[in-house]
Amino acid sequence: MKRILAIIAIVAFSFALPSCKGKSDADLKTAAEAAISANPDLTGAMVEVKDGVATISGELKDPAAQAAAESAVKGVEGIKSVQNQTSVAPPPPPPAPVVITADDSLKTAITDAIKDHPTVQASVTDGVVTLTGEIAKNDLKTLMQKVQSTKPKKVESKSLTVK
């Protein structure tokens, strides 16, 4: 009877021994990827795991995202260390500057823009177009598109009566 118990104990111990070893690299990679995918700011980060050492790569939006990725992977149980090889994406280019037409050429362009609307008058001062007179409601959108296409600094149409 003691011999049977000893054999059972040895068999049970041999099955329990591999579970003490820890998680495989594949399991750690899956857990690290889950930790990263839980944070939408970490889109673009990838993880590889070898011998319990995680290497994070990819392009992230800012240094805070880099730190968050490293922290998320370090929090995975079984990861021994983290190598953060991510980079920060370059900032987007600045918006194109607004082009404001000089008054003389703006006056010419505005005169051309309102020529199909004889009841509308326009004046230009320092890049600001002031519209006066009367216009039909269904013609207003067309007029405003033509005037805006001349790229004035501002369009004032408070004195324009819409019928």
MODELLER restraints for C-alpha pairs under 7 A, 6 or more apart:
rsr = mdl.restraints
at = mdl.atoms
rsr.add(forms.Gaussian(group=physical.xy_distance, feature=features.Distance(at['CA:23:A'], at['CA:78:A']), mean=6.63, stdev=0.5))
rsr.add(forms.Gaussian(group=physical.xy_distance, feature=features.Distance(at['CA:25:A'], at['CA:49:A']), mean=5.53, stdev=0.5))
rsr.add(forms.Gaussian(group=physical.xy_distance, feature=features.Distance(at['CA:25:A'], at['CA:50:A']), mean=5.93, stdev=0.5))
rsr.add(forms.Gaussian(group=physical.xy_distance, feature=features.Distance(at['CA:25:A'], at['CA:51:A']), mean=6.39, stdev=0.5))
rsr.add(forms.Gaussian(group=physical.xy_distance, feature=features.Distance(at['CA:25:A'], at['CA:52:A']), mean=6.06, stdev=0.5))
rsr.add(forms.Gaussian(group=physical.xy_distance, feature=features.Distance(at['CA:28:A'], at['CA:49:A']), mean=6.88, stdev=0.5))
rsr.add(forms.Gaussian(group=physical.xy_distance, feature=features.Distance(at['CA:28:A'], at['CA:78:A']), mean=6.85, stdev=0.5))
rsr.add(forms.Gaussian(group=physical.xy_distance, feature=features.Distance(at['CA:28:A'], at['CA:79:A']), mean=6.86, stdev=0.5))
rsr.add(forms.Gaussian(group=physical.xy_distance, feature=features.Distance(at['CA:29:A'], at['CA:47:A']), mean=6.58, stdev=0.5))
rsr.add(forms.Gaussian(group=physical.xy_distance, feature=features.Distance(at['CA:29:A'], at['CA:48:A']), mean=6.20, stdev=0.5))
rsr.add(forms.Gaussian(group=physical.xy_distance, feature=features.Distance(at['CA:29:A'], at['CA:49:A']), mean=5.60, stdev=0.5))
rsr.add(forms.Gaussian(group=physical.xy_distance, feature=features.Distance(at['CA:31:A'], at['CA:76:A']), mean=6.60, stdev=0.5))
rsr.add(forms.Gaussian(group=physical.xy_distance, feature=features.Distance(at['CA:32:A'], at['CA:47:A']), mean=6.93, stdev=0.5))
rsr.add(forms.Gaussian(group=physical.xy_distance, feature=features.Distance(at['CA:32:A'], at['CA:73:A']), mean=5.24, stdev=0.5))
rsr.add(forms.Gaussian(group=physical.xy_distance, feature=features.Distance(at['CA:32:A'], at['CA:76:A']), mean=6.18, stdev=0.5))
rsr.add(forms.Gaussian(group=physical.xy_distance, feature=features.Distance(at['CA:33:A'], at['CA:47:A']), mean=6.45, stdev=0.5))
rsr.add(forms.Gaussian(group=physical.xy_distance, feature=features.Distance(at['CA:35:A'], at['CA:72:A']), mean=5.68, stdev=0.5))
rsr.add(forms.Gaussian(group=physical.xy_distance, feature=features.Distance(at['CA:35:A'], at['CA:73:A']), mean=6.52, stdev=0.5))
rsr.add(forms.Gaussian(group=physical.xy_distance, feature=features.Distance(at['CA:36:A'], at['CA:42:A']), mean=6.16, stdev=0.5))
rsr.add(forms.Gaussian(group=physical.xy_distance, feature=features.Distance(at['CA:36:A'], at['CA:69:A']), mean=6.26, stdev=0.5))
rsr.add(forms.Gaussian(group=physical.xy_distance, feature=features.Distance(at['CA:36:A'], at['CA:72:A']), mean=6.25, stdev=0.5))
rsr.add(forms.Gaussian(group=physical.xy_distance, feature=features.Distance(at['CA:41:A'], at['CA:65:A']), mean=6.24, stdev=0.5))
rsr.add(forms.Gaussian(group=physical.xy_distance, feature=features.Distance(at['CA:42:A'], at['CA:60:A']), mean=6.46, stdev=0.5))
rsr.add(forms.Gaussian(group=physical.xy_distance, feature=features.Distance(at['CA:42:A'], at['CA:65:A']), mean=6.13, stdev=0.5))
rsr.add(forms.Gaussian(group=physical.xy_distance, feature=features.Distance(at['CA:42:A'], at['CA:69:A']), mean=6.42, stdev=0.5))
rsr.add(forms.Gaussian(group=physical.xy_distance, feature=features.Distance(at['CA:44:A'], at['CA:58:A']), mean=5.51, stdev=0.5))
rsr.add(forms.Gaussian(group=physical.xy_distance, feature=features.Distance(at['CA:44:A'], at['CA:59:A']), mean=5.65, stdev=0.5))
rsr.add(forms.Gaussian(group=physical.xy_distance, feature=features.Distance(at['CA:44:A'], at['CA:60:A']), mean=6.13, stdev=0.5))
rsr.add(forms.Gaussian(group=physical.xy_distance, feature=features.Distance(at['CA:45:A'], at['CA:56:A']), mean=6.57, stdev=0.5))
rsr.add(forms.Gaussian(group=physical.xy_distance, feature=features.Distance(at['CA:45:A'], at['CA:57:A']), mean=5.69, stdev=0.5))
rsr.add(forms.Gaussian(group=physical.xy_distance, feature=features.Distance(at['CA:45:A'], at['CA:58:A']), mean=4.64, stdev=0.5))
rsr.add(forms.Gaussian(group=physical.xy_distance, feature=features.Distance(at['CA:45:A'], at['CA:59:A']), mean=6.42, stdev=0.5))
rsr.add(forms.Gaussian(group=physical.xy_distance, feature=features.Distance(at['CA:45:A'], at['CA:60:A']), mean=6.79, stdev=0.5))
rsr.add(forms.Gaussian(group=physical.xy_distance, feature=features.Distance(at['CA:46:A'], at['CA:56:A']), mean=5.59, stdev=0.5))
rsr.add(forms.Gaussian(group=physical.xy_distance, feature=features.Distance(at['CA:46:A'], at['CA:57:A']), mean=5.26, stdev=0.5))
rsr.add(forms.Gaussian(group=physical.xy_distance, feature=features.Distance(at['CA:46:A'], at['CA:58:A']), mean=5.93, stdev=0.5))
rsr.add(forms.Gaussian(group=physical.xy_distance, feature=features.Distance(at['CA:47:A'], at['CA:54:A']), mean=6.49, stdev=0.5))
rsr.add(forms.Gaussian(group=physical.xy_distance, feature=features.Distance(at['CA:47:A'], at['CA:55:A']), mean=5.61, stdev=0.5))
rsr.add(forms.Gaussian(group=physical.xy_distance, feature=features.Distance(at['CA:47:A'], at['CA:56:A']), mean=4.60, stdev=0.5))
rsr.add(forms.Gaussian(group=physical.xy_distance, feature=features.Distance(at['CA:47:A'], at['CA:57:A']), mean=6.45, stdev=0.5))
rsr.add(forms.Gaussian(group=physical.xy_distance, feature=features.Distance(at['CA:48:A'], at['CA:54:A']), mean=5.66, stdev=0.5))
rsr.add(forms.Gaussian(group=physical.xy_distance, feature=features.Distance(at['CA:48:A'], at['CA:55:A']), mean=5.25, stdev=0.5))
rsr.add(forms.Gaussian(group=physical.xy_distance, feature=features.Distance(at['CA:48:A'], at['CA:56:A']), mean=6.66, stdev=0.5))
rsr.add(forms.Gaussian(group=physical.xy_distance, feature=features.Distance(at['CA:49:A'], at['CA:55:A']), mean=6.28, stdev=0.5))
rsr.add(forms.Gaussian(group=physical.xy_distance, feature=features.Distance(at['CA:52:A'], at['CA:78:A']), mean=6.69, stdev=0.5))
rsr.add(forms.Gaussian(group=physical.xy_distance, feature=features.Distance(at['CA:52:A'], at['CA:79:A']), mean=5.06, stdev=0.5))
rsr.add(forms.Gaussian(group=physical.xy_distance, feature=features.Distance(at['CA:52:A'], at['CA:80:A']), mean=5.31, stdev=0.5))
rsr.add(forms.Gaussian(group=physical.xy_distance, feature=features.Distance(at['CA:53:A'], at['CA:79:A']), mean=6.05, stdev=0.5))
rsr.add(forms.Gaussian(group=physical.xy_distance, feature=features.Distance(at['CA:53:A'], at['CA:80:A']), mean=5.51, stdev=0.5))
rsr.add(forms.Gaussian(group=physical.xy_distance, feature=features.Distance(at['CA:53:A'], at['CA:81:A']), mean=5.02, stdev=0.5))
rsr.add(forms.Gaussian(group=physical.xy_distance, feature=features.Distance(at['CA:53:A'], at['CA:82:A']), mean=5.87, stdev=0.5))
rsr.add(forms.Gaussian(group=physical.xy_distance, feature=features.Distance(at['CA:54:A'], at['CA:79:A']), mean=6.68, stdev=0.5))
rsr.add(forms.Gaussian(group=physical.xy_distance, feature=features.Distance(at['CA:54:A'], at['CA:81:A']), mean=6.30, stdev=0.5))
rsr.add(forms.Gaussian(group=physical.xy_distance, feature=features.Distance(at['CA:54:A'], at['CA:82:A']), mean=4.78, stdev=0.5))
rsr.add(forms.Gaussian(group=physical.xy_distance, feature=features.Distance(at['CA:54:A'], at['CA:83:A']), mean=6.16, stdev=0.5))
rsr.add(forms.Gaussian(group=physical.xy_distance, feature=features.Distance(at['CA:55:A'], at['CA:82:A']), mean=5.82, stdev=0.5))
rsr.add(forms.Gaussian(group=physical.xy_distance, feature=features.Distance(at['CA:55:A'], at['CA:83:A']), mean=4.66, stdev=0.5))
rsr.add(forms.Gaussian(group=physical.xy_distance, feature=features.Distance(at['CA:55:A'], at['CA:84:A']), mean=6.00, stdev=0.5))
rsr.add(forms.Gaussian(group=physical.xy_distance, feature=features.Distance(at['CA:55:A'], at['CA:85:A']), mean=6.91, stdev=0.5))
rsr.add(forms.Gaussian(group=physical.xy_distance, feature=features.Distance(at['CA:56:A'], at['CA:83:A']), mean=6.22, stdev=0.5))
rsr.add(forms.Gaussian(group=physical.xy_distance, feature=features.Distance(at['CA:56:A'], at['CA:84:A']), mean=4.98, stdev=0.5))
rsr.add(forms.Gaussian(group=physical.xy_distance, feature=features.Distance(at['CA:56:A'], at['CA:85:A']), mean=5.63, stdev=0.5))
rsr.add(forms.Gaussian(group=physical.xy_distance, feature=features.Distance(at['CA:56:A'], at['CA:86:A']), mean=6.21, stdev=0.5))
rsr.add(forms.Gaussian(group=physical.xy_distance, feature=features.Distance(at['CA:57:A'], at['CA:84:A']), mean=6.66, stdev=0.5))
rsr.add(forms.Gaussian(group=physical.xy_distance, feature=features.Distance(at['CA:57:A'], at['CA:85:A']), mean=4.90, stdev=0.5))
rsr.add(forms.Gaussian(group=physical.xy_distance, feature=features.Distance(at['CA:57:A'], at['CA:86:A']), mean=4.39, stdev=0.5))
rsr.add(forms.Gaussian(group=physical.xy_distance, feature=features.Distance(at['CA:58:A'], at['CA:86:A']), mean=4.93, stdev=0.5))
rsr.add(forms.Gaussian(group=physical.xy_distance, feature=features.Distance(at['CA:58:A'], at['CA:87:A']), mean=6.38, stdev=0.5))
rsr.add(forms.Gaussian(group=physical.xy_distance, feature=features.Distance(at['CA:59:A'], at['CA:86:A']), mean=5.65, stdev=0.5))
rsr.add(forms.Gaussian(group=physical.xy_distance, feature=features.Distance(at['CA:59:A'], at['CA:87:A']), mean=4.84, stdev=0.5))
rsr.add(forms.Gaussian(group=physical.xy_distance, feature=features.Distance(at['CA:59:A'], at['CA:88:A']), mean=5.57, stdev=0.5))
rsr.add(forms.Gaussian(group=physical.xy_distance, feature=features.Distance(at['CA:59:A'], at['CA:89:A']), mean=5.82, stdev=0.5))
rsr.add(forms.Gaussian(group=physical.xy_distance, feature=features.Distance(at['CA:60:A'], at['CA:66:A']), mean=6.49, stdev=0.5))
rsr.add(forms.Gaussian(group=physical.xy_distance, feature=features.Distance(at['CA:60:A'], at['CA:86:A']), mean=6.87, stdev=0.5))
rsr.add(forms.Gaussian(group=physical.xy_distance, feature=features.Distance(at['CA:60:A'], at['CA:87:A']), mean=6.15, stdev=0.5))
rsr.add(forms.Gaussian(group=physical.xy_distance, feature=features.Distance(at['CA:60:A'], at['CA:88:A']), mean=5.02, stdev=0.5))
rsr.add(forms.Gaussian(group=physical.xy_distance, feature=features.Distance(at['CA:60:A'], at['CA:89:A']), mean=5.80, stdev=0.5))
rsr.add(forms.Gaussian(group=physical.xy_distance, feature=features.Distance(at['CA:61:A'], at['CA:88:A']), mean=5.55, stdev=0.5))
rsr.add(forms.Gaussian(group=physical.xy_distance, feature=features.Distance(at['CA:61:A'], at['CA:89:A']), mean=5.24, stdev=0.5))
rsr.add(forms.Gaussian(group=physical.xy_distance, feature=features.Distance(at['CA:62:A'], at['CA:88:A']), mean=5.31, stdev=0.5))
rsr.add(forms.Gaussian(group=physical.xy_distance, feature=features.Distance(at['CA:62:A'], at['CA:89:A']), mean=6.88, stdev=0.5))
rsr.add(forms.Gaussian(group=physical.xy_distance, feature=features.Distance(at['CA:63:A'], at['CA:88:A']), mean=6.53, stdev=0.5))
rsr.add(forms.Gaussian(group=physical.xy_distance, feature=features.Distance(at['CA:66:A'], at['CA:86:A']), mean=6.60, stdev=0.5))
rsr.add(forms.Gaussian(group=physical.xy_distance, feature=features.Distance(at['CA:70:A'], at['CA:82:A']), mean=6.82, stdev=0.5))
rsr.add(forms.Gaussian(group=physical.xy_distance, feature=features.Distance(at['CA:70:A'], at['CA:84:A']), mean=6.36, stdev=0.5))
rsr.add(forms.Gaussian(group=physical.xy_distance, feature=features.Distance(at['CA:74:A'], at['CA:81:A']), mean=6.92, stdev=0.5))
rsr.add(forms.Gaussian(group=physical.xy_distance, feature=features.Distance(at['CA:74:A'], at['CA:82:A']), mean=6.43, stdev=0.5))
rsr.add(forms.Gaussian(group=physical.xy_distance, feature=features.Distance(at['CA:99:A'], at['CA:151:A']), mean=6.64, stdev=0.5))
rsr.add(forms.Gaussian(group=physical.xy_distance, feature=features.Distance(at['CA:100:A'], at['CA:127:A']), mean=6.84, stdev=0.5))
rsr.add(forms.Gaussian(group=physical.xy_distance, feature=features.Distance(at['CA:100:A'], at['CA:151:A']), mean=5.69, stdev=0.5))
rsr.add(forms.Gaussian(group=physical.xy_distance, feature=features.Distance(at['CA:100:A'], at['CA:152:A']), mean=5.62, stdev=0.5))
rsr.add(forms.Gaussian(group=physical.xy_distance, feature=features.Distance(at['CA:100:A'], at['CA:153:A']), mean=5.82, stdev=0.5))
rsr.add(forms.Gaussian(group=physical.xy_distance, feature=features.Distance(at['CA:101:A'], at['CA:127:A']), mean=6.82, stdev=0.5))
rsr.add(forms.Gaussian(group=physical.xy_distance, feature=features.Distance(at['CA:101:A'], at['CA:151:A']), mean=6.19, stdev=0.5))
rsr.add(forms.Gaussian(group=physical.xy_distance, feature=features.Distance(at['CA:101:A'], at['CA:152:A']), mean=6.19, stdev=0.5))
rsr.add(forms.Gaussian(group=physical.xy_distance, feature=features.Distance(at['CA:102:A'], at['CA:127:A']), mean=6.65, stdev=0.5))
rsr.add(forms.Gaussian(group=physical.xy_distance, feature=features.Distance(at['CA:103:A'], at['CA:124:A']), mean=6.46, stdev=0.5))
rsr.add(forms.Gaussian(group=physical.xy_distance, feature=features.Distance(at['CA:103:A'], at['CA:125:A']), mean=6.77, stdev=0.5))
rsr.add(forms.Gaussian(group=physical.xy_distance, feature=features.Distance(at['CA:103:A'], at['CA:126:A']), mean=6.36, stdev=0.5))
rsr.add(forms.Gaussian(group=physical.xy_distance, feature=features.Distance(at['CA:103:A'], at['CA:127:A']), mean=5.73, stdev=0.5))
rsr.add(forms.Gaussian(group=physical.xy_distance, feature=features.Distance(at['CA:106:A'], at['CA:150:A']), mean=6.65, stdev=0.5))
rsr.add(forms.Gaussian(group=physical.xy_distance, feature=features.Distance(at['CA:107:A'], at['CA:124:A']), mean=6.09, stdev=0.5))
rsr.add(forms.Gaussian(group=physical.xy_distance, feature=features.Distance(at['CA:109:A'], at['CA:150:A']), mean=6.18, stdev=0.5))
rsr.add(forms.Gaussian(group=physical.xy_distance, feature=features.Distance(at['CA:110:A'], at['CA:147:A']), mean=6.19, stdev=0.5))
rsr.add(forms.Gaussian(group=physical.xy_distance, feature=features.Distance(at['CA:110:A'], at['CA:150:A']), mean=6.90, stdev=0.5))
rsr.add(forms.Gaussian(group=physical.xy_distance, feature=features.Distance(at['CA:113:A'], at['CA:146:A']), mean=5.38, stdev=0.5))
rsr.add(forms.Gaussian(group=physical.xy_distance, feature=features.Distance(at['CA:113:A'], at['CA:147:A']), mean=5.97, stdev=0.5))
rsr.add(forms.Gaussian(group=physical.xy_distance, feature=features.Distance(at['CA:114:A'], at['CA:120:A']), mean=6.76, stdev=0.5))
rsr.add(forms.Gaussian(group=physical.xy_distance, feature=features.Distance(at['CA:114:A'], at['CA:143:A']), mean=6.78, stdev=0.5))
rsr.add(forms.Gaussian(group=physical.xy_distance, feature=features.Distance(at['CA:119:A'], at['CA:133:A']), mean=5.66, stdev=0.5))
rsr.add(forms.Gaussian(group=physical.xy_distance, feature=features.Distance(at['CA:119:A'], at['CA:134:A']), mean=5.45, stdev=0.5))
rsr.add(forms.Gaussian(group=physical.xy_distance, feature=features.Distance(at['CA:119:A'], at['CA:135:A']), mean=6.60, stdev=0.5))
rsr.add(forms.Gaussian(group=physical.xy_distance, feature=features.Distance(at['CA:120:A'], at['CA:131:A']), mean=6.81, stdev=0.5))
rsr.add(forms.Gaussian(group=physical.xy_distance, feature=features.Distance(at['CA:120:A'], at['CA:132:A']), mean=5.81, stdev=0.5))
rsr.add(forms.Gaussian(group=physical.xy_distance, feature=features.Distance(at['CA:120:A'], at['CA:133:A']), mean=4.63, stdev=0.5))
rsr.add(forms.Gaussian(group=physical.xy_distance, feature=features.Distance(at['CA:120:A'], at['CA:134:A']), mean=5.77, stdev=0.5))
rsr.add(forms.Gaussian(group=physical.xy_distance, feature=features.Distance(at['CA:120:A'], at['CA:135:A']), mean=6.70, stdev=0.5))
rsr.add(forms.Gaussian(group=physical.xy_distance, feature=features.Distance(at['CA:121:A'], at['CA:131:A']), mean=5.81, stdev=0.5))
rsr.add(forms.Gaussian(group=physical.xy_distance, feature=features.Distance(at['CA:121:A'], at['CA:132:A']), mean=5.24, stdev=0.5))
rsr.add(forms.Gaussian(group=physical.xy_distance, feature=features.Distance(at['CA:121:A'], at['CA:133:A']), mean=5.97, stdev=0.5))
rsr.add(forms.Gaussian(group=physical.xy_distance, feature=features.Distance(at['CA:122:A'], at['CA:129:A']), mean=6.58, stdev=0.5))
rsr.add(forms.Gaussian(group=physical.xy_distance, feature=features.Distance(at['CA:122:A'], at['CA:130:A']), mean=5.50, stdev=0.5))
rsr.add(forms.Gaussian(group=physical.xy_distance, feature=features.Distance(at['CA:122:A'], at['CA:131:A']), mean=4.60, stdev=0.5))
rsr.add(forms.Gaussian(group=physical.xy_distance, feature=features.Distance(at['CA:122:A'], at['CA:132:A']), mean=6.28, stdev=0.5))
rsr.add(forms.Gaussian(group=physical.xy_distance, feature=features.Distance(at['CA:123:A'], at['CA:129:A']), mean=5.73, stdev=0.5))
rsr.add(forms.Gaussian(group=physical.xy_distance, feature=features.Distance(at['CA:123:A'], at['CA:130:A']), mean=5.29, stdev=0.5))
rsr.add(forms.Gaussian(group=physical.xy_distance, feature=features.Distance(at['CA:123:A'], at['CA:131:A']), mean=6.81, stdev=0.5))
rsr.add(forms.Gaussian(group=physical.xy_distance, feature=features.Distance(at['CA:124:A'], at['CA:130:A']), mean=6.44, stdev=0.5))
rsr.add(forms.Gaussian(group=physical.xy_distance, feature=features.Distance(at['CA:127:A'], at['CA:152:A']), mean=5.30, stdev=0.5))
rsr.add(forms.Gaussian(group=physical.xy_distance, feature=features.Distance(at['CA:127:A'], at['CA:153:A']), mean=4.98, stdev=0.5))
rsr.add(forms.Gaussian(group=physical.xy_distance, feature=features.Distance(at['CA:127:A'], at['CA:154:A']), mean=6.87, stdev=0.5))
rsr.add(forms.Gaussian(group=physical.xy_distance, feature=features.Distance(at['CA:128:A'], at['CA:152:A']), mean=6.03, stdev=0.5))
rsr.add(forms.Gaussian(group=physical.xy_distance, feature=features.Distance(at['CA:128:A'], at['CA:153:A']), mean=5.42, stdev=0.5))
rsr.add(forms.Gaussian(group=physical.xy_distance, feature=features.Distance(at['CA:128:A'], at['CA:154:A']), mean=4.78, stdev=0.5))
rsr.add(forms.Gaussian(group=physical.xy_distance, feature=features.Distance(at['CA:128:A'], at['CA:155:A']), mean=5.85, stdev=0.5))
rsr.add(forms.Gaussian(group=physical.xy_distance, feature=features.Distance(at['CA:129:A'], at['CA:152:A']), mean=6.65, stdev=0.5))
rsr.add(forms.Gaussian(group=physical.xy_distance, feature=features.Distance(at['CA:129:A'], at['CA:154:A']), mean=6.25, stdev=0.5))
rsr.add(forms.Gaussian(group=physical.xy_distance, feature=features.Distance(at['CA:129:A'], at['CA:155:A']), mean=4.78, stdev=0.5))
rsr.add(forms.Gaussian(group=physical.xy_distance, feature=features.Distance(at['CA:129:A'], at['CA:156:A']), mean=6.10, stdev=0.5))
rsr.add(forms.Gaussian(group=physical.xy_distance, feature=features.Distance(at['CA:130:A'], at['CA:155:A']), mean=5.99, stdev=0.5))
rsr.add(forms.Gaussian(group=physical.xy_distance, feature=features.Distance(at['CA:130:A'], at['CA:156:A']), mean=4.73, stdev=0.5))
rsr.add(forms.Gaussian(group=physical.xy_distance, feature=features.Distance(at['CA:130:A'], at['CA:157:A']), mean=6.03, stdev=0.5))
rsr.add(forms.Gaussian(group=physical.xy_distance, feature=features.Distance(at['CA:131:A'], at['CA:156:A']), mean=6.19, stdev=0.5))
rsr.add(forms.Gaussian(group=physical.xy_distance, feature=features.Distance(at['CA:131:A'], at['CA:157:A']), mean=4.94, stdev=0.5))
rsr.add(forms.Gaussian(group=physical.xy_distance, feature=features.Distance(at['CA:131:A'], at['CA:159:A']), mean=6.56, stdev=0.5))
rsr.add(forms.Gaussian(group=physical.xy_distance, feature=features.Distance(at['CA:131:A'], at['CA:160:A']), mean=5.85, stdev=0.5))
rsr.add(forms.Gaussian(group=physical.xy_distance, feature=features.Distance(at['CA:132:A'], at['CA:157:A']), mean=6.69, stdev=0.5))
rsr.add(forms.Gaussian(group=physical.xy_distance, feature=features.Distance(at['CA:132:A'], at['CA:159:A']), mean=4.91, stdev=0.5))
rsr.add(forms.Gaussian(group=physical.xy_distance, feature=features.Distance(at['CA:132:A'], at['CA:160:A']), mean=4.38, stdev=0.5))
rsr.add(forms.Gaussian(group=physical.xy_distance, feature=features.Distance(at['CA:133:A'], at['CA:159:A']), mean=6.93, stdev=0.5))
rsr.add(forms.Gaussian(group=physical.xy_distance, feature=features.Distance(at['CA:133:A'], at['CA:160:A']), mean=5.08, stdev=0.5))
rsr.add(forms.Gaussian(group=physical.xy_distance, feature=features.Distance(at['CA:133:A'], at['CA:161:A']), mean=6.06, stdev=0.5))
rsr.add(forms.Gaussian(group=physical.xy_distance, feature=features.Distance(at['CA:134:A'], at['CA:160:A']), mean=5.68, stdev=0.5))
rsr.add(forms.Gaussian(group=physical.xy_distance, feature=features.Distance(at['CA:134:A'], at['CA:161:A']), mean=4.60, stdev=0.5))
rsr.add(forms.Gaussian(group=physical.xy_distance, feature=features.Distance(at['CA:134:A'], at['CA:162:A']), mean=5.91, stdev=0.5))
rsr.add(forms.Gaussian(group=physical.xy_distance, feature=features.Distance(at['CA:135:A'], at['CA:161:A']), mean=6.31, stdev=0.5))
rsr.add(forms.Gaussian(group=physical.xy_distance, feature=features.Distance(at['CA:135:A'], at['CA:162:A']), mean=5.14, stdev=0.5))
rsr.add(forms.Gaussian(group=physical.xy_distance, feature=features.Distance(at['CA:135:A'], at['CA:163:A']), mean=6.16, stdev=0.5))
rsr.add(forms.Gaussian(group=physical.xy_distance, feature=features.Distance(at['CA:136:A'], at['CA:162:A']), mean=5.69, stdev=0.5))
rsr.add(forms.Gaussian(group=physical.xy_distance, feature=features.Distance(at['CA:136:A'], at['CA:163:A']), mean=4.86, stdev=0.5))
rsr.add(forms.Gaussian(group=physical.xy_distance, feature=features.Distance(at['CA:137:A'], at['CA:162:A']), mean=5.53, stdev=0.5))
rsr.add(forms.Gaussian(group=physical.xy_distance, feature=features.Distance(at['CA:137:A'], at['CA:163:A']), mean=5.54, stdev=0.5))
